[in-house]
Amino acid sequence: MTINGKNSSLRKAGLFYLVFVMFSYTTGGPFGLEDMVTTSGPGITLLYLLILPFFWCIPVSLVSAELTTAMPVEGGFYRWTRAAFGDFWGFLAGWWNWSASFLLGGAYAVLFADYFSYYMPQMTWWQHYLLSLTLIALLTWINVRGIQMVGQVATVLEIFIFLPVITMIVLALTRWHFNPFHPWTVPHQATFKIFGVGLALGLWLYSGYEQLSTVAEEVENPQKAYPRALAVVVPLSIAAYFLPAIAGLGSAGHWEQWHTGFFSDAARIIGGSWLGTWMALAAMIGSVALLNSTILTTTRMPFAMAEDGYLPDVLTRRHPRYATPWLAITVSAVIYAMLAWKSLGQLISVYIWLRSATTVLTVLSVWKLRRSRPDLPRSFLVPGGKVGLVYVVGAPALMAIVALLGGDRFATIGGAIALLLGPAIYLFLKRRPADDRGES
């Protein structure tokens, strides 16, 4: 590849690094599920962790595997949706995904600083914010270097996270004291919180399996690598959530105290202060891994949309040495930094509206493209024929509807506003002259 008169080659990732990057983005570790326990109850939480994948990430993974083999293009599901349903819905898939990443990018940086305060409890607000900005800047530089370096960093981070988690599980099996399924639900809790908010958290945990399609052109032999990576990552993610949760509840107990960060407390109860400190460090590293892969997957969206004329053409600029879309990466990172004083909290319930909308468009695309583009070379097909197709489309759509209807008022209002901004921005951009949109 030659860029601006200079020789440049895009460093691609093989299957090994793709697995770690995908796991890092979709899961990263068990951290984040703790609030499900005190929101829905131990029994419902464990049930969600086992059952939700069959209605959410497994069908989405099958769809992603088929469409990646058929259309392995930069921008992934955004361009699948555009090919299936046209410019308007394609734009919404891309815009909703990119804007959803703003909520997560800044929040993961904040979570890192929150966990770091375990070691520096006297940290001031400006030190907290500066630490968040430093992390964003470092991971932006890594992402500009390309997917291969991102994969190497993700591999090291995930191995570090696995070690204390596995240690806690093994020790917990020898110190089992409680029924991890009791109580099934939180006593005297509102129904929408038990099923709606808890379900939204579960969908968030199991979201993102279509996201790595956005970097298909940066993966070696994506038609084979993606289905194989998904076959490894999906069961690994289920185990990474369920096993630490049931081990912690069965050995450490105190289900009513499970909030964000409690895994370090559970590890301390199970193995002592050394394991608690190790787990707190793993949780902090988990935020780094999530942000690292979030920058990789979501920053290709504005690049692809700029290539298609929806966003300023300047966002298509590639780095002269690494051939990565460095300006799209940098612009996204600046927005993350502007939001780095926020935290996940209720933002997840708004985020799930945007994520559910893009996921539903993605699964609908496989149905539409089967009819409109049967000529596409698909080396992988969703199994089960028509029944399998109904399953991979219907199950995620049903889960999205249930989760959105079960949300609280903040989620409903915030999520509806976030979705409606998409059509408004599309109409605004369509009013621009063709030259301003990069069209000729």
C-alpha positions in Angstrom: 0.0 0.0 0.0 1.3 3.5 -0.9 0.0 6.5 1.1 1.1 10.0 0.2 4.0 8.7 -1.9 5.4 6.5 1.0 5.4 2.8 1.2 3.1 1.5 4.0 1.7 -1.8 4.9 -1.2 -2.6 7.1 -0.1 -5.1 9.8 -2.9 -7.7 10.0 -3.8 -9.9 13.0 -4.0 -13.6 12.8 -6.5 -15.9 14.5 -4.6 -16.0 17.9 -4.6 -12.3 18.4 -8.2 -12.0 17.0 -9.4 -14.3 19.7 -7.9 -12.2 22.4 -9.0 -8.9 20.9 -12.6 -10.2 20.5 -12.7 -11.6 24.1 -11.2 -8.4 25.4 -13.9 -6.3 23.7 -16.9 -8.6 24.5 -16.0 -9.7 28.0 -12.6 -8.7 29.3 -13.3 -10.5 32.6 -16.2 -11.0 35.1 -16.0 -7.4 36.3 -19.3 -5.5 35.8 -21.8 -8.2 36.5 -21.8 -7.6 40.3 -24.7 -5.1 40.1 -26.9 -7.8 38.6 -26.8 -9.7 41.8 -28.2 -6.8 44.0 -30.6 -5.7 41.2 -32.1 -9.0 40.2 -31.0 -11.5 42.8 -28.4 -14.3 42.9 -30.6 -16.9 41.3 -31.9 -14.8 38.5 -28.3 -13.5 37.8 -26.9 -17.0 37.4 -29.9 -18.0 35.3 -29.4 -14.9 33.1 -25.7 -15.7 32.7 -26.5 -19.2 31.4 -29.6 -18.6 29.3 -29.1 -15.1 27.7 -26.3 -16.2 25.4 -28.8 -18.5 23.5 -31.1 -15.5 22.9 -28.4 -12.8 22.3 -24.7 -13.4 21.7 -25.0 -16.9 20.1 -27.4 -15.9 17.3 -25.6 -12.6 16.8 -22.3 -14.5 16.5 -23.8 -16.9 13.9 -25.0 -13.9 11.9 -21.6 -12.2 12.2 -19.8 -15.3 11.0 -22.0 -15.7 7.9 -21.9 -12.0 6.9 -18.2 -11.6 7.5 -17.5 -14.5 5.2 -19.8 -12.9 2.6 -18.7 -9.3 3.0 -15.3 -9.0 4.9 -15.1 -5.2 4.6 -14.0 -2.4 6.9 -17.0 -1.1 8.7 -18.5 -4.5 9.0 -22.1 -4.5 10.2 -22.6 -0.9 9.1 -21.9 -1.8 5.5 -23.9 -5.0 5.8 -27.0 -3.0 6.9 -26.4 -0.4 4.2 -26.2 -3.2 1.5 -29.3 -4.8 2.9 -31.6 -1.8 3.6 -30.1 1.2 1.9 -28.4 4.4 2.9 -30.8 5.6 5.7 -30.7 2.4 7.8 -27.0 1.9 7.1 -26.2 5.4 8.4 -28.3 4.8 11.5 -26.4 1.5 12.2 -23.1 3.4 11.9 -24.1 6.5 13.8 -25.8 4.7 16.7 -22.8 2.5 17.1 -20.3 5.4 17.1 -22.3 7.5 19.5 -22.8 4.5 21.8 -19.0 4.2 21.9 -18.8 7.7 23.4 -20.6 6.4 26.5 -18.3 3.5 26.9 -14.9 5.0 25.9 -15.0 7.7 28.6 -16.6 5.4 31.2 -13.9 2.7 30.9 -11.2 5.3 31.5 -13.1 6.5 34.6 -13.5 2.9 35.8 -9.7 2.5 35.5 -9.2 5.6 37.6 -11.8 4.4 40.1 -10.1 1.0 40.6 -6.7 2.8 40.8 -8.1 4.8 43.8 -8.0 1.5 45.7 -4.2 2.1 45.9 -4.5 6.0 46.2 -7.6 6.7 48.3 -6.6 10.4 48.6 -6.7 11.0 44.9 -8.2 14.4 44.0 -10.7 14.9 41.2 -8.2 16.5 38.9 -5.7 13.6 39.5 -8.5 11.2 38.7 -9.3 13.0 35.5 -5.6 13.3 34.5 -5.2 9.6 35.0 -8.2 8.9 32.8 -6.8 11.2 30.0 -3.3 9.6 30.3 -4.9 6.1 29.7 -6.9 7.3 26.7 -3.8 8.9 25.2 -1.7 5.8 25.7 -4.2 3.4 24.2 -4.9 5.8 21.3 -1.2 5.6 20.4 -1.3 1.8 20.6 -4.3 1.7 18.3 -2.7 4.0 15.8 0.1 1.4 15.6 -2.4 -1.1 14.3 -4.5 -4.2 15.2 -1.4 -6.4 15.6 -0.1 -4.3 18.5 -3.6 -4.0 19.9 -3.8 -7.8 19.8 -0.5 -8.2 21.5 -1.5 -5.8 24.3 -4.9 -7.5 24.7 -3.2 -10.9 25.0 -0.9 -9.8 27.8 -3.7 -8.1 29.6 -6.2 -11.0 29.4 -3.6 -13.5 30.6 -2.9 -11.3 33.6 -6.7 -11.1 34.3 -7.2 -14.9 34.0 -4.7 -15.7 36.7 -6.4 -14.2 39.8 -9.8 -15.1 38.5 -8.9 -18.8 38.1 -7.1 -18.8 41.5 -10.3 -17.4 43.2 -12.5 -20.1 41.5 -10.2 -22.9 42.6 -10.0 -21.7 46.2 -13.7 -21.0 46.3 -14.5 -24.7 45.4 -12.7 -25.7 48.6 -14.5 -23.2 50.8 -18.1 -23.5 49.7 -20.5 -22.3 52.4 -23.7 -20.8 50.8 -26.4 -21.7 48.3 -25.4 -19.4 45.3 -28.9 -19.4 44.0 -30.5 -18.1 47.1 -32.5 -15.9 47.1 -33.8 -16.2 43.5 -34.9 -12.6 43.4 -34.2 -9.5 45.6 -37.0 -9.3 48.2 -39.3 -6.3 47.9 -37.7 -5.2 44.7 -39.7 -3.6 41.9 -40.5 -6.0 39.1 -38.9 -3.8 36.3 -35.6 -3.7 38.2 -35.5 -7.5 38.8 -36.2 -8.4 35.1 -35.8 -5.2 33.1 -32.7 -3.5 34.6 -31.1 -6.9 35.3 -31.8 -8.0 31.7 -30.3 -4.8 30.3 -27.1 -5.4 32.3 -27.0 -9.0 31.0 -27.4 -7.8 27.4 -24.6 -5.3 27.9 -22.4 -8.1 29.3 -23.0 -10.3 26.2 -23.0 -7.5 23.6 -20.4 -6.7 20.9 -19.9 -10.0 19.0 -20.6 -8.2 15.7 -18.2 -5.4 16.5 -15.0 -6.9 15.4 -16.5 -7.1 11.9 -15.6 -3.4 11.6 -11.9 -4.3 11.2 -12.3 -7.3 8.8 -9.8 -5.9 6.3 -7.2 -5.8 9.1 -7.5 -9.6 9.8 -5.7 -12.4 8.0 -8.2 -14.5 6.0 -11.2 -13.1 7.8 -13.6 -15.6 6.1 -12.0 -18.4 8.1 -10.7 -16.5 11.1 -14.0 -14.9 12.2 -16.1 -18.1 12.5 -13.3 -19.8 14.3 -12.7 -16.9 16.7 -16.4 -16.7 17.6 -16.5 -20.5 18.2 -13.8 -20.0 20.9 -14.8 -16.7 22.4 -18.6 -17.3 23.0 -18.2 -20.3 25.3 -15.1 -18.7 26.9 -17.2 -15.6 27.7 -20.0 -17.6 29.3 -17.5 -19.4 31.5 -15.7 -16.1 32.4 -19.0 -14.7 33.8 -20.7 -17.8 35.3 -17.9 -19.5 37.0 -16.6 -16.5 39.0 -20.1 -15.5 39.9 -21.2 -18.9 41.2 -17.9 -19.4 43.0 -18.1 -16.0 44.6 -21.7 -16.4 45.7 -21.1 -19.9 47.0 -18.0 -19.2 48.9 -17.9 -15.5 49.8 -21.7 -15.0 50.1 -22.9 -11.4 51.1 -25.0 -11.2 47.9 -26.7 -8.0 49.2 -23.2 -6.3 49.1 -22.5 -7.1 45.5 -21.8 -3.8 43.7 -19.2 -2.8 41.1 -15.8 -3.8 42.4 -17.1 -6.5 44.8 -15.1 -9.2 43.1 -12.0 -7.9 44.9 -13.9 -8.1 48.2 -15.0 -11.6 47.4 -11.4 -12.6 46.6 -10.3 -11.1 49.9 -12.9 -13.1 51.8 -12.0 -16.3 50.0 -8.2 -16.1 49.8 -7.1 -13.2 52.0 -5.8 -9.7 51.4 -3.2 -10.8 48.9 -5.9 -12.3 46.6 -8.1 -9.3 47.1 -5.3 -6.9 46.1 -4.5 -9.1 43.1 -8.2 -9.1 42.0 -8.5 -5.3 42.4 -5.4 -5.0 40.1 -7.0 -7.4 37.6 -10.2 -5.4 37.6 -8.2 -2.2 36.9 -6.4 -4.0 34.0 -9.8 -5.2 32.8 -10.9 -1.6 32.2 -7.7 -1.1 30.2 -8.4 -4.1 28.1 -12.0 -3.0 27.4 -11.0 0.5 26.4 -8.1 -0.8 24.3 -10.5 -3.0 22.2 -13.3 -0.4 22.2 -11.0 2.1 20.5 -10.1 -0.5 17.9 -13.6 -1.5 17.0 -15.5 1.7 17.2 -13.1 4.1 15.5 -13.3 2.2 12.2 -17.0 3.3 12.0 -16.4 7.0 11.3 -13.6 6.0 8.9 -16.0 3.8 6.9 -18.8 6.4 7.1 -16.4 9.1 5.8 -15.4 6.8 2.9 -19.1 6.6 2.0 -19.5 10.4 2.1 -21.5 10.8 5.3 -18.8 12.3 7.4 -16.0 14.7 6.4 -13.5 13.1 4.0 -10.6 14.1 6.3 -11.5 11.2 8.6 -10.4 8.7 5.9 -6.7 9.8 6.3 -4.4 6.9 7.1 -1.2 7.0 9.0 1.8 7.2 6.6 3.6 4.4 8.3 1.0 2.1 9.9 -1.9 2.6 7.4 -4.4 2.9 10.2 -7.2 5.6 10.2 -5.3 7.7 12.6 -7.5 10.8 12.4 -10.7 8.9 13.0 -9.0 7.2 16.0 -7.8 10.5 17.4 -11.2 12.3 17.0 -13.0 9.5 18.8 -10.4 9.5 21.6 -10.8 13.3 22.1 -14.6 12.7 22.5 -13.9 9.9 25.0 -11.6 12.3 26.9 -14.4 15.0 27.0 -16.7 12.4 28.7 -14.1 10.9 31.0 -15.7 12.5 34.0 -18.8 10.4 33.7 -19.3 6.8 35.0 -21.2 3.8 33.7 -24.2 3.9 36.1 -27.4 4.6 34.3 -25.5 5.3 31.1 -25.5 1.5 30.4 -29.3 1.6 30.3 -29.1 4.3 27.6 -26.3 2.5 25.8 -28.3 -0.7 25.6 -30.9 1.2 23.5 -28.3 2.1 20.9 -26.6 -1.3 21.1 -30.0 -3.2 20.8 -31.0 -1.1 17.8 -27.7 -1.8 15.9 -27.9 -5.5 16.9 -31.4 -5.9 15.5 -30.4 -4.2 12.3 -27.5 -6.6 12.0 -29.5 -9.7 12.4 -32.2 -8.4 10.0 -29.5 -7.9 7.5 -28.6 -11.6 7.2 -32.3 -12.3 6.4 -32.5 -9.5 3.8 -29.2 -10.3 2.1 -30.2 -14.0 1.8 -33.1 -12.8 -0.4 -31.5 -9.8 -2.2 -27.9 -11.1 -2.6 -28.0 -14.9 -2.8 -25.0 -14.7 -5.1 -22.6 -13.6 -2.3 -19.9 -16.3 -1.6 -20.8 -17.5 1.9 -18.2 -20.0 3.2 -20.2 -20.2 6.5 -24.0 -20.3 6.7 -26.2 -20.0 9.8 -27.1 -23.7 10.4 -30.7 -25.0 10.5 -32.0 -23.6 7.2 -35.1 -21.4 7.6 -35.6 -22.4 11.2 -32.1 -21.4 12.0 -32.6 -18.1 10.2 -35.8 -17.4 12.2 -33.9 -18.1 15.4 -31.0 -15.8 14.8 -33.3 -13.0 13.8 -36.2 -13.5 16.2 -34.3 -14.3 19.5 -32.2 -11.0 19.6 -35.2 -8.9 18.5 -37.3 -10.4 21.3 -34.6 -9.8 23.9 -34.2 -6.2 22.8 -37.9 -5.5 23.0 -38.2 -7.1 26.5 -35.2 -5.2 27.8 -36.3 -1.8 26.4 -39.9 -2.3 27.7 -38.6 -3.3 31.1 -36.2 -0.3 31.5 -36.8 2.6 34.0 -37.9 6.1 33.1 -34.4 7.5 32.7 -33.4 4.7 30.3 -36.6 5.1 28.3 -36.3 8.9 27.8 -32.5 8.9 27.4 -32.6 6.0 25.0 -35.4 7.4 22.9 -33.6 10.7 22.6 -30.3 9.0 21.6 -32.1 7.0 18.9 -34.0 9.9 17.5 -30.8 11.9 17.1 -29.7 9.5 14.4 -32.5 10.3 11.8 -32.2 14.1 12.7 -28.4 14.0 11.9 -29.0 12.0 8.8 -31.4 14.6 7.4 -29.1 17.4 8.4 -26.2 15.7 6.6 -28.3 15.0 3.5 -29.0 18.7 3.1 -25.4 19.5 2.6 -24.1 20.0 -0.9 -22.7 17.0 -2.6 -19.1 18.5 -2.6 -19.3 18.9 1.2 -20.2 15.2 1.6 -17.3 14.1 -0.5 -19.5 13.1 -3.4 -18.7 13.9 -7.0 
